[in-house]
Amino acid sequence: MKYDFIPDSVSTHDNVYDVLKERGFIEQTTDEENVRRLLQEEKVRFYIGFDPTADCLHIGHFMQVIIMMYMQKYGHTPVVLLGGGTGMIGDPSGRSDMRQMMSRETMEHNCEAFKKLFDRFLDFDEEWKYEGNNGVFVQGHENKTPEPGKAISVNNAEWLMPLNYIEFIREIGTCFNVNTMLRAECFKQRMEREGGLTMFELNYMLMQSYDFMVMARDFDVKIQFGGNDQWSNIIGGVDLTRKKLGKEVYGMTFSLLTNSEGKKMGKTQKGALWLSADKTSPYEFYQYWRNVGDADVEKCLRMLTFLPMEEIRRLAALEGQEINKAKEILAFEVTKLVHGEAEAVKAQEAAKAAFGGGGNDLSNMPTVQFESAKLAGDGMGVVSFIKELGLVPSNREGFMTIEQGGLKLDGEKVTDKKLMITPQVFTDGKLLVEKGKKKKVVVELV
């Protein structure tokens, strides 16, 4: 099983609630005492929703995936809710603008891509399925009980798409007070900006709450998990389930992955830090974690690796240059988890080759191909060359980089701003180009 790589030594606790607390995940619960008791005494079904607004998961999603892996490790049943329905509107929580609307075909494609990524981290009962409810407010059912220790996946388009809006507003809308909704933290940012919040988006809370009610009714989901920005939506579902079903369900939210300055982690110059090697290479992924701030090492080790807490505390206590050893372990462990051990080893070796101590082996470094025809005749000026590679945004910054001693070709500092790059500069058709300490790329002639 996939969760077997979470070692038993990950914690001394036998209740997953205490494990998640120890790792620093838990922010809020609707009823801490009962949630902790429930997770100790029963094997429960819980869910996390993922709106497929792209065709790939990013590192922010991965926090939720890790939590599901812990829950599966301790015998609970993860329910991966793919938001094929809610994604058609988009969650306004914490956003300053309305999400771009996508077609149903795009949404379905993204849901399929998400499921393939989840398969890498969770064991699913592929024979389980939700068989519908034969009417918007008629109780539905599952085709079988999920195999113990297996996750299940469902798409909320199955119950949201058939909704009749008048019926929905009469049955569900009457359970929500607009004044209370507008006080929710998730809407404040939008309410204070020009343009405000659309009625279109205000429906999102009703739909997410309805999701919880349907799953609690039809296949006994008892807890909803989510990022801390989902608190108001989760409470909406807890309240709706109690009002309509007389059933007690619970909610728990988790810390967002932020750095010591409170900013979300996982943003690179190219955008999000994706879990797909096609979007973010294993080397780039490794380097992101290798370069986190000293103050963020412990948090990242706690939340993104399965190292025992005793080892994490030892690594986090390192000081000065020694903290770099902890960062290398962090980078390796997270890359191994996302891309596999072989790719983690390659990324680690490439980093050593690029940053010292690894000889001249360029085979695992990020590589870009460059047309040799562009270097014909007298060649190309070095500033134009690094600008075309995307290492500098302008000629001016290119000249400044050279003046400040920040450009190297195959380890040699460039001092001539008028240097011409020709095929003869390359060794066996390859050239290591370094801008500063962190931008390094192998250019390969084609």
ZIGI-V511766 format. One record per residue. N is the residue number from 1. RES is the residue in one small letter. SS is DSSP state (helix for helix, strand for strand, loop for the rest). OMEGA is omega in whole degrees, -180 to 180 (* if undefined). Layout:
N:RES:SS:OMEGA
N:RES:SS:OMEGA
This chain:
1:m:loop:-173
2:k:helix:-177
3:y:helix:178
4:d:helix:-180
5:f:helix:168
6:i:loop:-175
7:p:loop:176
8:d:helix:-179
9:s:helix:-178
10:v:helix:179
11:s:loop:175
12:t:loop:-179
13:h:loop:176
14:d:loop:176
15:n:loop:-176
16:v:helix:177
17:y:helix:-180
18:d:helix:177
19:v:helix:180
20:l:helix:178
21:k:helix:-179
22:e:helix:-179
23:r:loop:175
24:g:loop:-178
25:f:loop:-166
26:i:strand:176
27:e:strand:-176
28:q:strand:171
29:t:strand:180
30:t:loop:178
31:d:loop:-171
32:e:helix:-176
33:e:helix:-178
34:n:helix:178
35:v:helix:180
36:r:helix:179
37:r:helix:-179
38:l:helix:-179
39:l:helix:177
40:q:helix:-170
41:e:helix:-177
42:e:loop:169
43:k:loop:-169
44:v:loop:170
45:r:strand:179
46:f:strand:180
47:y:strand:169
48:i:strand:-179
49:g:strand:179
50:f:strand:175
51:d:loop:-175
52:p:loop:-179
53:t:loop:173
54:a:loop:-179
55:d:loop:-179
56:c:loop:173
57:l:loop:174
58:h:strand:-172
59:i:helix:176
60:g:helix:175
61:h:helix:-172
62:f:helix:174
63:m:helix:-179
64:q:helix:178
65:v:helix:180
66:i:helix:178
67:i:helix:177
68:m:helix:178
69:m:helix:175
70:y:helix:-178
71:m:helix:178
72:q:helix:178
73:k:helix:-177
74:y:loop:168
75:g:loop:-179
76:h:loop:-175
77:t:strand:176
78:p:strand:172
79:v:strand:178
80:v:strand:180
81:l:strand:177
82:l:strand:-171
83:g:loop:177
84:g:loop:177
85:g:loop:-180
86:t:helix:180
87:g:helix:178
88:m:helix:175
89:i:loop:-179
90:g:loop:-177
91:d:loop:178
92:p:loop:-175
93:s:loop:175
94:g:loop:-178
95:r:loop:179
96:s:loop:179
97:d:loop:-179
98:m:loop:178
99:r:loop:177
100:q:loop:-179
101:m:loop:-179
102:m:loop:179
103:s:loop:179
104:r:helix:180
105:e:helix:178
106:t:helix:180
107:m:helix:-180
108:e:helix:177
109:h:helix:-180
110:n:helix:178
111:c:helix:178
112:e:helix:179
113:a:helix:178
114:f:helix:-176
115:k:helix:179
116:k:helix:178
117:l:helix:178
118:f:helix:180
119:d:loop:179
120:r:loop:-171
121:f:loop:-176
122:l:loop:174
123:d:loop:-177
124:f:strand:167
125:d:loop:-174
126:e:loop:180
127:e:loop:179
128:w:loop:172
129:k:loop:175
130:y:strand:-173
131:e:loop:174
132:g:loop:-174
133:n:loop:174
134:n:loop:-178
135:g:loop:-170
136:v:loop:-175
137:f:loop:176
138:v:loop:-177
139:q:loop:178
140:g:loop:-177
141:h:loop:174
142:e:strand:-178
143:n:loop:-179
144:k:loop:173
145:t:loop:-180
146:p:loop:176
147:e:loop:180
148:p:loop:178
149:g:loop:-180
150:k:loop:176
151:a:strand:174
152:i:strand:-179
153:s:strand:-180
154:v:strand:-179
155:n:strand:-176
156:n:loop:173
157:a:helix:-178
158:e:helix:180
159:w:helix:180
160:l:helix:-178
161:m:loop:-180
162:p:loop:-175
163:l:loop:168
164:n:loop:-171
165:y:helix:-179
166:i:helix:178
167:e:helix:-176
168:f:helix:-179
169:i:helix:179
170:r:helix:-174
171:e:helix:-173
172:i:loop:-178
173:g:helix:-180
174:t:helix:-180
175:c:helix:-175
176:f:loop:177
177:n:loop:-175
178:v:helix:179
179:n:helix:179
180:t:helix:-180
181:m:helix:-176
182:l:helix:175
183:r:loop:-178
184:a:loop:-178
185:e:helix:-176
186:c:helix:-179
187:f:helix:-172
188:k:helix:-177
189:q:helix:-180
190:r:helix:-177
191:m:helix:-176
192:e:loop:-178
193:r:loop:177
194:e:loop:-178
195:g:loop:175
196:g:loop:-174
197:l:loop:-180
198:t:loop:176
199:m:helix:176
200:f:helix:-177
201:e:helix:-179
202:l:helix:179
203:n:helix:-174
204:y:helix:-179
205:m:helix:178
206:l:helix:-178
207:m:helix:179
208:q:helix:177
209:s:helix:178
210:y:helix:175
211:d:helix:-178
212:f:helix:-179
213:m:helix:-179
214:v:helix:-177
215:m:helix:176
216:a:helix:-179
217:r:helix:-167
218:d:helix:175
219:f:helix:164
220:d:loop:172
221:v:strand:-173
222:k:strand:-177
223:i:strand:170
224:q:strand:175
225:f:strand:176
226:g:strand:174
227:g:strand:-176
228:n:helix:179
229:d:helix:-179
230:q:helix:-173
231:w:helix:-177
232:s:helix:178
233:n:helix:-180
234:i:helix:178
235:i:helix:177
236:g:helix:179
237:g:helix:178
238:v:helix:-179
239:d:helix:-179
240:l:helix:-180
241:t:helix:178
242:r:helix:-178
243:k:helix:-173
244:k:helix:-175
245:l:helix:-174
246:g:loop:-175
247:k:loop:-179
248:e:loop:174
249:v:loop:-170
250:y:strand:178
251:g:strand:178
252:m:strand:177
253:t:strand:-174
254:f:strand:178
255:s:loop:170
256:l:loop:-179
257:l:loop:-179
258:t:strand:178
259:n:loop:-176
260:s:loop:178
261:e:loop:178
262:g:loop:180
263:k:loop:179
264:k:strand:176
265:m:loop:177
266:g:loop:176
267:k:strand:178
268:t:strand:178
269:q:loop:-180
270:k:loop:-178
271:g:strand:-176
272:a:strand:174
273:l:loop:-173
274:w:strand:179
275:l:loop:178
276:s:loop:179
277:a:loop:179
278:d:loop:-178
279:k:loop:175
280:t:loop:-177
281:s:loop:177
282:p:helix:178
283:y:helix:179
284:e:helix:179
285:f:helix:179
286:y:helix:-176
287:q:helix:179
288:y:helix:-178
289:w:helix:177
290:r:helix:-175
291:n:loop:178
292:v:loop:179
293:g:loop:-180
294:d:helix:-176
295:a:helix:-176
296:d:helix:-175
297:v:helix:-176
298:e:helix:-179
299:k:helix:-179
300:c:helix:177
301:l:helix:-180
302:r:helix:-170
303:m:helix:-172
304:l:helix:176
305:t:loop:177
306:f:loop:174
307:l:loop:177
308:p:loop:-177
309:m:helix:179
310:e:helix:179
311:e:helix:179
312:i:helix:179
313:r:helix:179
314:r:helix:-178
315:l:helix:-178
316:a:helix:-179
317:a:loop:179
318:l:loop:-176
319:e:loop:177
320:g:helix:180
321:q:helix:-178
322:e:helix:-179
323:i:helix:178
324:n:helix:176
325:k:helix:178
326:a:helix:179
327:k:helix:178
328:e:helix:177
329:i:helix:177
330:l:helix:-177
331:a:helix:-179
332:f:helix:-176
333:e:helix:-179
334:v:helix:179
335:t:helix:177
336:k:helix:-179
337:l:helix:-175
338:v:helix:-172
339:h:helix:-179
340:g:loop:-174
341:e:helix:-178
342:a:helix:179
343:e:helix:178
344:a:helix:178
345:v:helix:178
346:k:helix:-179
347:a:helix:179
348:q:helix:179
349:e:helix:178
350:a:helix:179
351:a:helix:179
352:k:helix:178
353:a:helix:-177
354:a:helix:-171
355:f:helix:173
356:g:loop:175
357:g:loop:-177
358:g:loop:180
359:g:loop:-177
360:n:loop:180
361:d:loop:-178
362:l:loop:-169
363:s:loop:-177
364:n:loop:-179
365:m:loop:177
366:p:loop:-174
367:t:strand:172
368:v:strand:179
369:q:strand:-176
370:f:strand:-178
371:e:loop:-179
372:s:helix:180
373:a:helix:-180
374:k:helix:-178
375:l:helix:-178
376:a:loop:179
377:g:loop:-178
378:d:loop:179
379:g:loop:-177
380:m:strand:178
381:g:strand:-174
382:v:helix:-180
383:v:helix:177
384:s:helix:-179
385:f:helix:-178
386:i:helix:175
387:k:helix:179
388:e:helix:177
389:l:loop:-179
390:g:loop:-179
391:l:loop:175
392:v:loop:-178
393:p:loop:-175
394:s:loop:176
395:n:helix:-178
396:r:helix:-180
397:e:helix:177
398:g:helix:178
399:f:helix:180
400:m:helix:179
401:t:helix:-180
402:i:helix:179
403:e:helix:-178
404:q:loop:178
405:g:loop:-174
406:g:loop:-179
407:l:strand:177
408:k:strand:173
409:l:strand:-175
410:d:loop:175
411:g:loop:-179
412:e:strand:-179
413:k:strand:178
414:v:loop:179
415:t:loop:-178
416:d:loop:-179
417:k:loop:-179
418:k:loop:180
419:l:loop:179
420:m:strand:180
421:i:strand:178
422:t:loop:178
423:p:helix:-179
424:q:helix:179
425:v:helix:-175
426:f:loop:175
427:t:strand:-176
428:d:loop:176
429:g:loop:-179
430:k:strand:180
431:l:strand:176
432:l:strand:-180
433:v:strand:-179
434:e:strand:173
435:k:strand:-176
436:g:loop:-176
437:k:loop:-169
438:k:loop:179
439:k:strand:-179
440:k:strand:-179
441:v:strand:175
442:v:strand:178
443:v:strand:-177
444:e:strand:-180
445:l:strand:176
446:v:loop:*
